[in-house]
Amino acid sequence: MKKGNKYGTHRVIEPKGVLPQPAQKLDNNMDEIYDNEILIDVQTLNVDSASFTQIEEQAGGDKAKIAEIMLGIVEKQGKHRNPVTGSGGMLLGTVEKIGDALIGKTDLKVGDKIATLVSLSLTPLRIDKIKDIRPDVDQVDIDGKAILFESGIYAKIPSDMPENLALSALDVAGAPAQTAKLVKPGDTVIIIGAGGKSGMLCCYEAKKRAGVTGKVIGITHSQRSTDRLVKLNFCDHVFAADATQPIAVMEKIEELTNGKMADVTINNVNINDTEMTSILCTKNDGVVYFFSMATSFTKAALGAEGVGSDVTMIVGNGYTKGHAEITLQLLRESKELRDIFTELYA
């Protein structure tokens, strides 16, 4: 086997010298793997929400057109990085082959079912056939192959829950795990996009961390997601609003917090132009965590400067230590959370 680079630069075709994520094209030839790669027989792609929403809108909701767009992305790039959002997703598959250099260094074995916890935007991918598209959960079943680099992280699919349930939660594992790190007892926490997949997990984790002296406020988009979140009873207040309208949302938060605003705001939405809502709803020494891949760094940085806001803004790193274990544990802890995730995603 040929020797590979830890971070996968040996798969970069253009431009040379960059890492796989920013690369324009990767080598997705799966006939031969490098000595530090893991070959995966792919079952399902879990496309990230911002990316799938953009593709679905571009396709006008037509599944055949969605498939055509996705196949075109992979054919051009050797990976699935949405050219508009720049984001990818993750995948579910079975370990088919392990490179010689990794034998004895990994706990994986051929036949293990895993979810990759690195983005599809850096994962060499070949799609042979698109078998099914499930727009309601951003999942696409395929026949295909993928490569996990030596530096790539993954989670073995647990035996105590259905595969698609675990996949849906692991796709957003960074959000509740970062919430666990950021929220302290007594904090007022705002979750924007609270009725979605990552939002519900964050609401549960935020309430657990903020405790009885804290307050969790969930901002939703539709009446359906509002009703769902109210029923879960993780939030002290839930209301529906257009998160692209910062002044209206800020005034509602001022009312609910007696003008004190949030200690921590977590943005989970999959649409553009919600940066200023997050910033204006957060107190001057507070923290805004942008988990959303639709976030514009420019809009956030210059927007905060423009309104004289001294908030600390954190880019939504999808990885934090123990994030997979933390997130799966939430589904084990909360019957309500597991039931709704099973209904929606499994």
N, C-alpha and C positions, 0 to 999 in steps of 0.2 A: 504493500500500500504506500502511496505517496504521503509525504509528511505535510501536515497542515498547520496553519497558524491558529493559535488559541482562540482568537476573536473572529476567525473566518475570512480574513483578508485574501486568502488564496482563492476564494470563490468570486472575488470582485473582478469584473471584466472592464468596467469603466465607471468613473475615472480611476486609474490606478493610484494606489496609495491611501485611499479612503477606507473607512469601515463599511461593513455591509449595509447598514441602515441608510446612510446618505447616498450610497452608490446608485447610479442610474441603471446599471444592469449587473446581474449576478449569473454565474454559471449554474444552471439547474439540471445539469446532466447527472442522472442518478445511476447510470450503468456501473460507475466505479466511485467508491467513496474514499476519502482521505483517512489517514490512520487515527485521527482524533475526532471523527464525526460519528453521529448516530443517524442511521437511516430509518425513517418512519413511514409506515404504510398509513396514509391519512384517511380518516373516516369522515371527519366534520371540520369545517372552518367556522370559527366563531368570529365573524367580522365585527370590528369595533363599531359602536353605535353611530358615531359621527360619520364614519366612512360608509356604512351601509345605508344610512339615511340619505347621504349625498348620491350614492349610486342608484338607489330606488327612485329618487326624484328625477335624476337624469334619464332613467329608463321609463319614466311615466308609470311606474308600478308594474310594468310588464315583466314577468319572470324570464321569458326568453331573452329579452333585452338585458336584464340584469346579468344573466349567464354570459351573454356576449361581451359585456363590458368587463366582467371579471376575467374571462379567458383572455381578452385583449391585454389587460394589465399584466397578467403573468407571462404571456407570450413576449411582450415588449421588455419586461424588467427581470424576468426569472424569479420573481417574488410578487407578493400581493401588497404593494404599497399604493394606496389611493393617490393619484396624482393631484387631486384637488385638496384633500385634507392632510395628506402626508402620513396618514396613520394606517394601521393594518388590522390587528386582531390577534387571535391565537388559534391553536388547532388541537384536535383530539385524534389520536392514532395509536398504532401498535408498533413497538420496537421490532424492526425487521433485521437489522444488522448493526453490530457495534465495531468500531474501528479498533485495530490491534493495540494502539497506544492507550486505549481506555479500558482494556480488559484488566480487571482487578482494581481499577480506580473509580468505577462507578457502581452504584447499587442496582443498576438496571440490568435486565437480562432479556434476551430475545423472547418476544411474546407478551411483555409487559404492556399494559394499556396506560398511556400517559396523556396529560395535557401539557403542552409547552407553555411556559410562562414568559416567553420572549415574543416580541412583536412579529407578525407576519411581514412587516415592512423590512425586516432584515433576514428573513428565513428563506433560503433557497426552496422553491416550490415548483412542482410539476402537476398540472391538472390534466388527467386523461379523460375524465368525464364528470359533468355536473349532474348528479342524480336527483337532487331535490333542493328546493329553496324555501326556507321558512321565514318570511319577512317579519312575522310577529316576534321572533326571537333572534333575528340577525344571524341565523345559522344556515350553512350551505353544506349539504352532504355531497361528497365527491369520491371518485376513484383517483388516487394520485399518490405522490411521494413527496417527502420533505426531508430536510437536513437540519439536525440540531448540532450546533457547534459545541466544542469543548467547554466554552464559557457559558453556554446556554443553561437556563434554569428550567425546571419542570416539576410537575407533581404527579405522582402515581394516583390513578383514579381509585378512590376508596371503595371498599366492598359494601359499605353500609348505606349507599345512596345510588340512585340511577346515574348513568354516565352523563346524560344531558343536564341533569340537575347540577352535578359537580362542575361541569364545563361552564355553565352559565355563571356560577358563583366565582369560579377561578378566573374568568375573563376580567372581572373587576376587582380582583383581590387586593390590589393596591389601595383602593379607596377606604374600605373599613379599617384596614391595618394602619394606614396613616391617620385616620380619625382617632384610633386608639392611642396614638402617640401624641396627638395635638390637644385633645380635649382633657381638661382637668375638672375636678369636682367644683361645682358652683358656676361653671361657665354657661353663658348663653350662646347657643350654637344654631346657626342657620344652615339648612341644607337646601340648596337650589337644585331642582330636579329630583325632589325627594320621593316621588312616586315611581321612579324607575328602578332598574335592577341595582345599580350601585347606590342609588339614593336610599332605598329601603334598608340595605345593609348598614349604611352610614347612620341612618336615624336610630337603628337599634343600638349600634355601638356607641353613638354619641350620648344617648340617654343613659346607657350603662355607666359611662365614664363621668358624665356631668352630675349624675346622682339626683337626689331629691332636692338639693339646693340649686341645681342648675335648671336650664330651660332649653328645650329643643323646639325649633320652629321649622316646619316643613313647607316649602313652596313648591307647588305642583303646577301642572299645565292644564290638564283636562279634568272634567268632573269625575270621570271614571277613576283616574289615579288619585284624586282627592278622596273619594269615597273609600278606596282601598286603603289609603294611609290612615284615615280616621279610624277605620275598623281595626287596623293593626295596633293602634293605641301606643305607638312609640313616641309620639310628639305631644308637646303641651299645646301647640297651636298648629293648625294646618290651614292654608288658604291657597286658592288658585290665582295665578297672576301671569302676565306676560313678562318674562324676565329680561326682555329687550327694552323694557320701559323703566329705566332706573328710578326716576323721581317718584312715580306712583308706588313702586315697591318699597322704596326707602320710607315714604310717608306711612305706609302700613307697618313697617318694622319699628319706626319711631313710636307709633301708637302702642304696639305690643310690648315694647321694652321700656316705656316711659322715657324715651329719648336716649337711653344708654347704648343702644345698638349691640351688635354681636361681638363676643370675644373671638369666636372662630366662625368663619363662613366657608362652606364646602360647596364648590360648584361642580355638579355632575351632569349638566345639560349637554345635548348633542347639536346645538344650534349656535350660530354666530351672534356676536354683539351682546353678550351678557356680562362682560367684564366690569362695566361701571356699576351695574346693579350689585355685584359682589362687593365692590370697593365701598360704595356709599352706604351699604348696610352694615359695615364693619367699623368698630370704633378705631380711633387713631392708633392705638398701640396693639390692635388686634391682628389676627392672622387670616389671610385668605388662601385657601388651598384650591388651586385650579386643577381638578382631576380631568375636566373636560378636554378632549382633544380638539375641540373647536375653538379653544382659547387663542387669542392673538396676544403675543408678548408685547408687541408695540402698543396696541390699544390699552392693555393693562398698565404698562409702565408710564406711558405718556398721559393716560387718563387719570391715574392717581396723582401724578405731578400737577396736572391741570386743576384739580379740585383741592390741592393741598392736603392730600391724605397720606398719613405716615404709617400705612398698614404694611405688614410683612407679607409678601406674596410668594407662595411656594408653587413651583412647577409640579404638575402631577406625575411624579415618578411612579410608574406602575409597579415598581418593586420596593419593598421594604422587608427587612429580615423577618422571616416567619409569616409572611403575608398569606400564603396558601393555607397553612395550618389554622391561622386566626380566622380566616373567612369560612372555611369548612366547619369550624367549631361553632360559629354563629348559627348555622343551620341545624346543628345538633342541639344547641342550647334552647332555641326558640321554636316551639311547635308551630306558632303562628307564621313565623318567617318561612319555615320549611314548607308548610302547607301552601302558602301563596306562591312560592318559587316552584313547587311541584305542579301546581295548577297552570302557571304561566309558561314554564320553561321545560318541564320534563314530560 
